[in-house]
Amino acid sequence: MDEARVHISGFRMDFGDTTVIRDLSFDVHAGETFGFLGSNGSGKTTTIRALLGIYEPTAGILHINGRAFKPEHGDKLGYLPEERGLYKKEKVIDIMTYFGRLKGMERRTAKRWSLEYLDRVALADRASAVLDKLSSGQQQKVQLGVTIMNNPELLILDEPTKGFDPVNRRLLMDIIAEQKEGGATVVMVTHQMEEVERLCDRVILLKDGTAEAYGTIDEVQNKYGGRIVRIRHSGPIPRSPHYEVMLEETNYSELSITDATDEAVILRDLVEADLTIRSFTTTKISLEDIFIRVYGDQNTPSASGAAGTARSPGREGV
């Protein structure tokens, strides 16, 4: 997976006097699943749109397969945008067959593939229905089918499971995993951290238009402490240079180990501090915990106000 399917270097994006992206650089390797993470307004969708030529970057290099993307390269790209958009007044099977033809498939092959896909996602009985008669979740399944038709080399999926219940979310995650197994490179923009931990090889966390963290799941976890100790106990938790108290409630605490100290040493220190320990478990810090730590301050009133003034009118999706 040494070849860069996506290469972004020194990317900057200005809208008027507002800088949305600042000197962003990262690669997505061929064959990997890459998580593109960030809070609302952090610049994820802007980056994707610039990569696909929808926006003209202020500065920097944005390449797919070693060149700037142009529409004529689209037969090997599958893009599921944040704003879903298909022909609402057409029949589902006609829509899918049409897009299959645009992707170079024979009409008969496109229709057969579409019917098989609709059967898999429990929409076989809706093939002849007009799209706008389907629920939003059903329409999203159709859009995903259009996205993965004809086995694209690169899939860019912006919130692919947004609004799905757990059963349908698992089904779509299985379909995405199969695309990777078939050789596709997958870029996932999502807020579902369990999906990222299940599927992604590497991630980037975008904050205020810059890379807050970038690397494998393990590398990002290690950057933010790596190990979490969960304790059920009686008595106050003593402060220590070996850990940070992330959560302290009555009889329950969570500690982030900040150095290479062995867990057994921390347990011994807590016992010597006269804590009564009822349970003591160690796990890796989750991406959800990291997400809250990185972006949690943006939910404060002052941070929200600042973000609101920095965003240009009509640009809620950046």
C-alpha positions in Angstrom: 0.0 0.0 0.0 2.9 2.4 -0.8 1.2 4.1 -3.8 -0.7 7.3 -3.0 -4.2 7.1 -4.4 -4.9 10.6 -3.0 -2.1 13.1 -2.4 -2.7 16.5 -0.8 0.1 18.8 0.0 0.2 22.4 1.2 -3.6 22.8 0.7 -5.0 26.2 1.6 -8.6 27.3 1.0 -9.8 30.9 1.5 -13.4 32.2 1.1 -13.0 35.9 1.0 -11.2 37.0 4.1 -11.9 33.6 5.9 -9.3 30.9 5.7 -11.0 27.5 6.1 -8.0 25.2 5.4 -4.4 26.0 6.4 -1.4 24.1 5.0 -3.1 20.7 5.0 -1.0 17.7 3.8 -1.8 14.0 3.8 -1.8 10.9 1.6 -4.3 8.1 1.2 -2.6 4.9 0.1 -4.0 2.5 -2.5 -6.0 -0.2 -1.0 -6.5 1.3 2.5 -9.6 2.6 4.2 -9.0 6.1 5.5 -11.0 7.9 8.1 -11.4 11.7 7.5 -12.7 13.0 10.9 -13.6 16.3 12.3 -16.4 18.3 13.9 -18.9 20.2 11.9 -17.3 23.1 10.1 -13.7 21.8 10.5 -13.1 21.7 6.7 -13.8 18.1 5.7 -16.3 18.7 3.0 -14.4 21.7 1.7 -11.3 19.4 1.3 -13.3 16.8 -0.6 -14.9 19.3 -2.9 -11.5 20.9 -3.7 -10.0 17.4 -4.3 -12.8 16.7 -6.8 -12.4 20.0 -8.6 -15.7 21.5 -7.3 -13.7 24.3 -5.5 -10.6 25.9 -6.8 -7.9 25.7 -4.1 -6.2 28.9 -3.0 -2.9 27.1 -2.8 -1.5 23.6 -2.8 -1.6 20.3 -4.6 -4.6 17.9 -4.6 -4.1 14.8 -6.8 -6.0 11.6 -7.4 -3.8 8.9 -9.1 -1.0 11.5 -9.6 -3.0 14.2 -11.3 -5.7 16.8 -10.6 -9.1 15.3 -10.9 -11.3 16.0 -14.0 -14.8 14.8 -14.8 -13.5 12.5 -17.5 -11.6 10.5 -14.8 -14.9 9.8 -13.0 -15.5 6.3 -14.3 -13.1 4.9 -11.6 -14.4 7.1 -8.8 -17.4 6.5 -6.6 -18.5 9.6 -4.6 -21.3 9.7 -2.0 -21.8 13.4 -1.3 -23.1 14.9 2.0 -26.1 16.2 0.1 -27.8 13.2 -1.5 -28.9 13.9 -5.1 -30.7 11.6 -7.5 -33.6 12.0 -9.9 -36.5 12.1 -7.5 -39.3 11.5 -10.1 -37.7 8.5 -11.8 -38.0 4.8 -11.0 -35.3 3.3 -8.9 -34.2 0.7 -11.4 -34.1 3.3 -14.2 -31.9 5.6 -12.1 -29.5 2.9 -11.2 -29.3 1.5 -14.8 -28.7 5.1 -16.1 -25.8 5.7 -13.7 -24.4 2.3 -14.5 -24.3 3.2 -18.2 -22.5 6.5 -17.3 -19.9 4.4 -15.6 -19.3 2.3 -18.7 -21.5 -0.7 -18.0 -23.7 -2.4 -20.6 -27.4 -1.7 -20.0 -28.3 -5.3 -19.4 -25.3 -5.7 -17.0 -26.2 -2.5 -15.1 -29.8 -3.6 -14.7 -28.9 -7.1 -13.5 -26.3 -5.7 -11.0 -28.9 -3.1 -9.8 -31.5 -5.8 -9.2 -29.1 -8.0 -7.3 -28.0 -5.0 -5.1 -31.6 -4.0 -4.4 -32.3 -7.5 -3.3 -29.4 -7.5 -0.9 -30.4 -4.2 0.8 -34.1 -5.4 1.1 -35.4 -3.1 -1.7 -36.2 -5.6 -4.4 -39.9 -4.8 -4.1 -39.2 -1.1 -4.6 -37.3 -1.4 -7.9 -40.2 0.0 -9.9 -41.1 2.7 -7.4 -40.5 6.3 -8.0 -37.5 7.4 -5.9 -39.3 10.1 -3.9 -41.8 7.5 -2.6 -39.0 5.8 -0.7 -38.0 6.8 2.8 -34.8 8.8 3.3 -32.9 5.7 4.5 -34.1 3.7 1.5 -33.0 6.5 -0.9 -29.6 6.5 0.8 -29.2 2.8 0.1 -30.0 3.5 -3.6 -27.4 6.3 -3.6 -24.8 4.0 -2.1 -25.5 1.4 -4.8 -25.0 4.0 -7.5 -21.7 5.0 -5.8 -20.2 1.5 -5.8 -21.4 0.4 -9.3 -18.7 -0.9 -11.6 -16.1 -1.4 -8.9 -14.5 2.0 -8.6 -10.9 2.2 -7.6 -11.6 5.1 -5.2 -14.6 5.5 -3.0 -15.2 8.8 -1.2 -18.1 8.4 1.3 -19.4 11.4 3.1 -21.4 10.3 6.2 -22.4 7.0 4.5 -24.6 5.6 7.4 -26.1 8.9 8.6 -29.6 8.3 9.8 -29.4 4.5 9.6 -30.6 2.2 12.4 -28.0 -0.3 13.7 -29.1 -3.2 11.5 -28.8 -1.2 8.3 -25.6 0.5 9.5 -24.1 -2.9 9.9 -25.2 -4.0 6.4 -23.7 -1.0 4.8 -20.5 -1.4 6.7 -20.3 -5.0 5.4 -20.8 -3.7 1.9 -18.0 -1.1 2.3 -15.7 -3.7 3.8 -16.3 -5.9 0.7 -15.3 -3.0 -1.6 -12.0 -2.8 0.2 -11.5 -6.5 0.0 -12.1 -6.2 -3.7 -9.2 -3.7 -4.0 -10.9 -0.3 -3.6 -9.4 2.6 -1.7 -12.0 4.0 0.6 -12.1 7.5 2.2 -14.8 7.8 4.9 -16.0 11.1 6.3 -18.0 10.1 9.4 -18.8 10.9 13.0 -19.4 7.2 13.8 -16.2 6.4 15.7 -17.0 2.7 16.0 -17.2 2.5 12.2 -13.7 4.1 12.0 -12.2 1.7 14.5 -13.8 -1.3 12.7 -12.8 -0.4 9.1 -10.1 2.2 8.9 -6.3 1.6 8.6 -5.4 5.2 9.2 -7.2 8.5 10.1 -6.7 12.2 10.0 -8.5 14.5 12.6 -9.1 17.9 11.2 -9.6 20.9 13.5 -9.8 24.5 12.4 -8.6 23.6 9.0 -5.4 21.9 10.1 -4.4 18.3 11.0 -4.7 17.8 14.7 -3.7 14.1 14.4 -2.7 11.8 11.5 -1.6 8.2 11.4 -2.8 4.7 12.2 -5.4 4.1 14.8 -2.7 3.0 17.3 -0.6 6.0 16.6 -3.5 8.4 17.2 -4.5 6.5 20.3 -0.9 6.6 21.7 -0.7 10.4 21.0 -3.6 10.9 23.4 -2.5 8.7 26.1 -3.1 5.3 24.6 -4.3 3.5 27.8 -7.3 4.2 29.9 -7.8 2.7 33.4 -11.4 2.3 34.6 -11.8 2.0 38.3 -14.7 1.3 40.7 -13.6 2.4 44.1 -14.2 4.1 47.4 -12.2 7.2 48.3 -10.8 10.2 46.4 -8.4 9.6 43.5 -4.9 11.0 44.3 -3.1 13.1 41.7 -0.1 11.6 40.0 2.4 12.4 37.3 1.7 9.0 35.8 -1.9 9.6 34.8 -4.6 12.3 34.1 -8.0 12.0 35.7 -10.4 12.1 32.8 -13.6 11.4 34.8 -14.2 11.2 38.5 -17.6 10.4 39.9 -18.8 8.8 43.1 -17.3 5.3 43.2 -16.1 5.4 39.5 -13.2 7.1 37.8 -11.3 6.9 34.5 -7.6 7.7 34.2 -5.5 8.3 31.1 -2.0 6.9 31.6 0.4 9.6 30.4 3.7 7.7 30.4 5.1 4.2 30.2 4.2 3.3 33.8 2.9 -0.2 34.2 -0.7 -0.6 35.2 0.3 -2.7 38.2 2.3 0.2 39.6 -0.7 2.5 39.3 -2.9 0.0 41.1 -0.3 -0.4 43.9 -0.1 3.4 44.3 -3.9 3.7 44.5 -4.1 0.9 47.1 -1.3 2.6 49.1 -3.4 5.8 49.0 -6.1 4.0 51.0 -8.5 3.5 48.1 -10.8 0.5 48.2 -10.6 -0.9 44.7 -13.6 -2.9 43.5 -12.6 -3.3 39.9 -9.6 -2.2 37.8 -9.6 -2.6 34.0 -7.3 -1.2 31.3 -8.3 -0.6 27.7 -7.1 1.5 24.8 -8.5 5.0 24.7 -11.3 5.0 22.2 -11.5 7.3 19.2 -14.8 8.6 20.6 -12.9 9.7 23.8 -10.2 11.3 21.6 -12.9 13.0 19.5 -14.5 14.5 22.6 -11.2 15.6 24.0 -10.2 17.3 20.7 -13.5 18.9 19.8 -15.3 19.2 23.1 -14.2 22.8 23.7 -16.0 23.7 20.5 -19.3 23.1 22.2 -18.8 25.9 24.7 -20.7 29.2 24.1 -17.6 31.2 23.4 -16.2 28.7 21.0 -19.6 28.3 19.2 -19.8 32.1 18.8 -16.3 32.3 17.4 -17.1 29.5 14.9 -20.2 31.2 13.9 -18.5 34.5 13.1 -15.8 32.7 11.1 -18.2 30.9 8.8 -19.2 32.5 5.6 -23.0 32.9 4.9 -24.4 29.8 3.2 -21.4 27.7 3.9 -22.7 25.4 6.7 -21.1 22.3 5.3 -17.5 23.2 5.3 
